[in-house]
């Protein structure tokens, strides 16, 4: 209204490539994040800009998956790819992989997450523990 103060529509906006309330941003991220992450030339969603620490991801995955070292590594690669904001080369250097190896490992984990509810829940718990 003219002459009356109004609350800014941007008051609850999250800074980043998606403009809106945290709930809106979360919904958009869930719908489009996978497509966005496949092309590293696209801007990453705001939560990936938090730059989750790679070593913290690795250590937490190892703790969560214990003796299943290979699975812990695959999950760490996947989480780093999706949430660290690091370049594929940076992640690959840590795991002795090329860029394409990082993408492929992350893609395979994504497929497994879609098929295996127990595995999905374990990774989801780890993601929440890491605050991703």
N, C-alpha and C positions, 0 to 999 in steps of 0.2 A: 504494500500500500504506500502511496505517496505520503511523505511526511512522517511516517512511522518507522521505527527501527525494526529490522527483521534479522533473524539469525542467518548468518552466512550459510549458503548451501554447501560450502566447502569446509565447514568447521570440523567434520569428521572424516575428511578426505585423507587417504594414505598417499604419501609421496611416492612417485614412481611412474611407470608407464601406463598404469591403470588408475583412473581417477574415480573415486567413489568411497563409500563407507567401507570399513574393514570387512563386513559381511559380503558386500557386493564384490569386492576385490577377491575374496576367498572363492566365491562361486565362479567367477570368471577364470581364476587360476585353475581350478579343478577342471573346468571345461576345455581350456585351451593350452594348458601348460605343456602337455606332452608334445603337441604340434610345435609350440614355440621352442622347446628345447632341442628338437631335432635339427633346427637350423640355428647355429651359433651366431649368425648375422642378425637375428632378431633380438630386440631388447628382452631381457629376462624379466619375469614378474618381480615385483618388489620384495617378496619374501626370500627369493634367491639372492638378492643383493645383500643379504645379511652376512654373506661370506662365512658360512659355517666352516669351522676349522677342520681341515682335512685330517690331521692327526687325531683330533678328538673323535671324528667319525670312525676312523679305523679302530681306535682303542675301544670305543663303545660297541662296535660290531663284533670285535673279537670277544669281548666280555659276554655279549648276548648269545653268540653262537658257539662259544667254548671250543670243544674239540673239532668242530666242523669248520676248520680253518679256511678251506677253499670257499665255502658258502659265505663265511664272514667277509672274506675279501671281495667276493662278487657283490654282496650287499653294500659294502663300503664304497665300491666303485659306483654303484647305482645311486646311492645317496649323495655322494660327492658330485656326480654328474648333474643330478637334479637340483641340489640345494646349495652347493658351495659357491657358485658363481665363478669357479675356476675354469680356465680353458682346458680343453681336452688334453692338450699337450702337458699341462701341469699335472693333471690327474694321472695321465699315462706314465709320466716320469716316475711318480711315486710307486706305481705298480709294475713297471717294466713293460708297458704296452704302448702301441702307437695310438694315434687319435682314433682310428677306426676300431681298434680293439676295445677302447673305452666305450664308444658308442654301442658296439655289438654286445659287450658284457651287460651294459645297462638295459639294452633292449631285451635281452634274454631274461633278466631279472623281472622286468615288467611283464613279460609273458607268463613267467612262473607265478607272479603275484596274482594274475588274473585267474589262474587255474587252481592254485593251492591256498585254501582259506587259512590253514594253520600257519603257513609261511607268511601270508599277507598280514595276518595279525601280529606275528613276531616282528616283522619289519615296521608295521605301523606303530607298535609299542616303542621300538627303537627310535623311530622318527620323532615321536612325542617326547621321549626322554631327552633327545637332543634339541628339542625346541624348534624343529623344522616344520 
